[in-house]
Amino acid sequence: MNKKSIYVVLAAATLAGMGLADVITIRKSDTKFSLEMSAFTAAGDNAAQWFRHTLEKDLYSCGYFSRAPAGQAMIVLSGSAGGGGSVSAKCLVQDRTAQAVRLNKGYNADANQAIHLAHKAADDIIKAVTGKDGLCGSQVVLVGNASGHKELYFSDWDGGNLRQLTRDGSISLDPKWSPNCQEILYTSYVRGSASLFAIDMASGQRRQIIRAGGIVTGGRFSPDGSRIALIMSKDGNPELYVMSASGGGLTRLTRTPDRDEASPTWSPDGRKICYVSGPPNFTQLYVIDANGGEPVRITSGGRMNESPDWGPGGMIAYQSNFGGHYQIFVIDPSSHATSQISRDGASYEDPCWAPDARHIICTRVVNYQKGVCILDTQSDESISLTANQRGDWSQPAFAPRK
C-alpha cells in the first residue's frame, strides 16, 4: 500500500471513530490534461500581456491542467492577444490525442476589461476540453476589516480586483448572492441589533428585508429568487422562517424552544432547506421541506456541525469541530456519506461551493489570523485569495452561475 493510500485509510478510520456515516473517498486524480501554451503570444502592451498572464494563471490553477514542455502535451493552446485601445485575442485549442479542435474562438473587449475577458476565455477552454463548467468568470463576496470595521468586499474568483462594497461603519456579516447576482443578502448591525439587508450591486443602495423584533440573520435567496430563508428570534427563540423575496408571506418552519436554529441553505431545486439546529456545542445539520414538515437529521457525528452550503452538484459542504479545529466536510444528503476535505492543522470555516461544483471557498484561520482560500475536493493545491491583503478576511461566497 502506498503512502497516499495509507493516509486515505487512516482518515476513513478516524471519521468512523467520530461516528460519521459511510465515508466518501475523494482521491486526487493522477491524470490531468497536459497543457502547452508556449505558442500563445501577446503583444507588448499592458492589456495583451495581462490577458495572457491571467489566462495562463487561470488554466493552471483550476485543477484540470498540468504544465508540459513543447511538443509533449495532450492539449495545445495557440493564438495571440493584441491590444491598443482594446484587447483582441484568438484562442485555438487542439487535442493531439483525439486529433481534434476543441475550441476556435475570438475575444474582444475594451483594454480595461482584459482580465475579465481572460477569465471568460479560461472558462470556455475548461468547458471545451473537460465538458465541465469553470469557476474563473465568477465573483466572490467576502468580509474584511481593512477599514477598521467589518465591511463587505467583492473580487474576481482569485482575489484580484478587490473592491469595497459597504461602508456601514458597523459590523457586516454572512453575505450571500441572489441567483441573478444583482443583490447580496447580508446581516448588519448598522441599526443596533442584527438585521437582514440586501444591497444592490449596481447602485449600492441598501434595503432592509423585514422589520421585526429580535435578531434577523442567515438570509438566503431560493434558487429561483422568489423566496428567502432566514432566522428570526421575534418570538424569543431563533427559528427558521421562509418569506417572499418581495416581502410578506412569512412562514415559520421550526418550533424548537430547547434549540437554536441557524444558517439555512436551499437545495439546488429549491424544494428543501438544510439548516443548523441544537444546543451550543452540539449542533447538527437537519433537512426540512421548504414548505414545512418534519425535519430529518443528516449528520450523525461531530459536536459542532455548522455553516452548511448546498452546492450545485447536490452535495452539502459544512464545518465540523475536529480535534479542536474546524475542518471542512462534504455530506451527501441522500446517503449521509461524508468526506473530509481540509486536513492540516489550521482551522477552516464558512465553506461555500464554487459554481463548478468542484471547489470550495472558505475561511482559513492560523494563529488567530483569518484569510480566504479555495479548496479543491479532488485534493489539488489550495489557492489563497487574501495573502497579500492586510487585516482579517472571512465568510466568502461565490456568485452562482447566471
N, C-alpha and C positions, 0 to 999 in steps of 0.2 A: 504494500500500500504506500503511495507517495505522500509527501508532506501535506499537500493540499487536501487529499482525501482524508488523512488523519484529522486535519483541522475541521473539516465538514462533519465527520462522525462525532468528534468531541463537542462541537457546537450543538449538534442534534441531541446528544445525551444531556447537555446542560439544559436545553429547552425542555426536554422531557421531565427533568428533575424539577422544573418550575411548575409542572402540572399543565403545560400547554398542550393543545390538541396536536393532531398529526402535523409533522413538520414538512413544509415545502422546502426542498433543497434548491437554492438558486446558485447555479455554478457559473463561473466566468467562462465564456466561450473561448476555446482555444483557437478559434478561427475568426479572424476579421477579414474584411475585404482589403487586400493590399492596394494602396493608392499611390499613384505617382502624379505629381502636378508640376514637374520641372518645366514642362512645355507650355505652361500658362504664364504669359508675360504681362507686364504692366508698364505703362508709360511713366515718365519721371515725375509727373505732377502728384500732388498730395492725394487727390480723390482716387486716382487709379491705384496708387500704392496702398491706400487704406482698404480699397476693395479687395485687392489680392491678399493683403495681410489678414483681414478679417475672414475671408473665405477659407484660407488655409487653417487658421486657428479653429474655426467652427468645425471643419470636417475632421480634424484630428482630435477634437475634444468630445465629439458626440458619442464615441464608443463603438462605432461601426467600422472605422478605417484604421489601418496601420501604415506607417511610412514604408516606402520601398524605393530602392535605387532605380535609376532609369533603366528601362528595358526588362525589369523583373516584376512589375506589378500586374495584378489582375485587372485593375481599373486604371485607366489613364484619363486624366483631365487636362485638356489643352484649350487654347483660346487666348484671349487678350482682354485687357482693360485699358481704355484710353480716357483722357479727361479734358480739361479746359474749364469751360463754364459749366460743364455737365460731366457725368461719367457714363460711359458706354462700354458694355462688356459682352463678350461672346463665350459661352461655355459649351464645349464639346466633350461628352463623356462616353468613352468607348470601353467595352468589356472584351478584353482579349480572349478570355476563356470561351465565351459564347460567340465571339466574333460578331458582336452586335453593337450598335449605337444606342446607348441608354438615354442620352439627353443631347439635344442640339438646340440651344435657346439663347436669344439675345436679351440684354437687360439695359435699360436706360433710365436715368433719373438726374435731378439736379446734383451738383457736386456735393452739396451738404447732406445728401441722402446716400452717399457712397456706402457707409457702414450698414445702413438699413437694407440697401439693395443686396449687399453681400450676404446678409443673414437670409434673405429670401432665396438667393441662388443656392446657398448651402442646403436649405430645406428641400428645394427642388431636386438637388443631386441625391440627397439621402433617400427621398421617395423613389426616384428613378432607379437607383441601384438596389435598395433593400425592400422596396414596397411598403415601408413603414413611414409614418409621419415623423417629422423632425421637431425640434424644440427651439431652433435658432431664431425664428421670427417672433417668438413670444416675448412679452414683457413681464417684469417682476415688480410687485409692490412689497415694501418692507418697512419696518420700523427702525428709526435711527435716532440717536440723541446727540448728534454732532452740533446742533444748535443750542444745546443746554436743556432742551425739552424733548420728550418722545414725540416725534412727528412722523408723518408718512412720507416716504420717498418712492420713486419708481425708476427702473433702469431697464436696459436690454437684458437678455437672458443670462449673459455672462457677467453682469455687474457694470458694464460700460454705460456711458451716457446717463449717469446718475443725476436725478433732479429731485428737488424738494417739492412735495405736493401740498401738505398742510402747513399752516403757520398759526396753529391754535394757541401756542404758548402754554400748553397744558400737557395732558397725557393722552396719546392716541395709541390704540391697540387693535390687534386682531383684524387686519384688513383682508377683505376678500372681494374679487371681481364680480361684476354682473356678467351674465352669459355673453352679452354683446360688447363687453369691455368698455362700455361708456360710463359706468359708475363703479365706485368702490364703496362697499359697506365697511364701517369700522366703528369701534367703541371709543368714545371720547368722554373725558371728564371736564370738558370746557365749561359746562354749566353746573358744575359741582359734583353730582353723583354720576355714575356710569350710565350713559345713554347711547342709543344707536343712531348713527348718522350715515347718510350717503353723500358722496362728493362726486360732482360731475367732472370727468376728466378733461373736457374741452373748455369749460368756463371756470372751473374751480369753485363753483357755487356749492354750498353745503345745505342739506335739508335734514331735519330730524325725522326719523321714520315713524315714531309713535311717542306720544306723551302719556306717561303713566308714572305712578308712584313706584318707589323702589328702584332696583337696578334693571337695566335692559342691555343685554350683551349677546355675543355669539351669532350675529346676523349672517344668514346665508341665503342667497337667491336660489330658487329652484332652477333646474337646468333649462326650463323654458322661460324663466324670468318672470313668471306670473305670481309667484308666492315667495314669502320669506319665512324661514325657520329662525326662531330666536329664543333666548332665555329671558324670562321675566320673573321678578320677585314681588309683583304688585300685591299678591295675596299672602306675602310673608316668607314663602319658601321658593327658591329658584326652580322653576318648572319650564318644560318645553312647550312652546306655542308655535302655531303657524298662522300667518295672516296674508292678506292680499298685498302684492307689491305696491298697489296704488293706494293702500290704506283701507282699514276696516276688515271685517270678516275674521276677527281674532278668534282662534280656536285653541283651547288648551288640550294637549295630548297626554300629559302625565299628571299624576296625583300621588306624590311620594313625600309625605311630611317628614319622614325619617331620613331622607336622602336629598342631595343636591344634584340638579341636572346641569350639564354644560356642553358646549362645543358641538352643536348639531352639524351634520353634513349629509347632503342628499345623495341618493343612489343615482347613477347616470340616467336612468329612465324616469326619475322623479317620483317613483311610487313609494319609496321607503326613506327613512331617515335613521342614520346611526348617530348616537349621542353617548355622552358620559353620564354615569349615574353611580351614586354610592356615598358612603360617609367618607370624610377626609382620610387619606392614606390607604383607602381600599376601593378605589374607583374602578369600574369595569365598563366595557362597551356593550351597548344594547342597540337593537334594531327594532323599529316600530313602523307600522304602516303610516304613510303620510296623512291619511285621513283619520287616524286613530285606531286603537285596538290594543291587544295585549303585547307588550314588548318582549323580545327574546334576547337573552344574554348570549353574546357570541365569544367573549373571552373567558377562559377558564383558569388562567394563572396570572401571576404578577400582582403586586399590591396596588400599583398606581398606573393604570392604563388610561391614557388621556390623549387629547388633541387628534381625534380621528379625521382623516380626509379620504373620502370615497372617490377613487380615481376613475379616469375614463376607460380603463381596462377592466373595471369591475372589482378591483381589489381595494382594501382599506389599509392605508398606512396609519400608524399611530406610535406614540411614545410610551415606553414602559420602564419603570424603575428596575434596574438590573444590576445587582452588585453595587448599589449606592450611586449609580449614574443612570440617567435616562438613555435608552438606546431606541433606535427606530426599528419597528417590526412591521410586517405586512401580513394581513389575515384575509383568507377567502371567506366572505360572509356566508357562503352556502355550506362549505365543508368544515369551516373553522380551522383549516390547516394554516399553520403560522410559520413565518420565517423571519430571521433576524437579518437586518440589512447593515447596520453600523456595528463595528466590532472593536474599536480601540478604547483607550482609557478616557477619552473625552466624553462629555455629556451631549447628547443630540436630542433636540426638541423641535416642536412646531412643524411636523412634516406636511408637505403639500406636493401632490403629484404634478409632474410636468405634463404638458399636453401630448407628449409622445408615449405616455403610459409606461415608460421605462425608468426615467429618472425621478428622484425625489429631492426637492429643495427643503432645507431645514436650517435650524439654528445649531451652531456648534459652540460649546462652552468649554474653555480651558482656562484654569486659574481665574475664574470669575469674569473672564473677558468673553463677550459674545460676538460671534461673526456668523455670516451666512455662507453655506456651501451647498453643492449639489452632489448627491449620492447616486451611484449607478446600481440598480438592482441586479445587474449582471456582473458586479464586482470590479468594474473598471475603476480607474483612478477618480477620486473625488475632485471637485472643482471649487475653489474658493472665490467668492464674489466680492468680499469686502476686506481682503487682507491689506490693501493699501489705503483704507479709509480710517479716519480717527473715530473713536467712540465705540459704542456698542451697537450691534445690528441684530435684529431678531424678527421672528414671526413673518417670514417671507411667504408670498403666494404667487404662483404662476398665473398669468392670464389664460383663460381657456381658449381653445381653438375656435375662431369665429366661423 
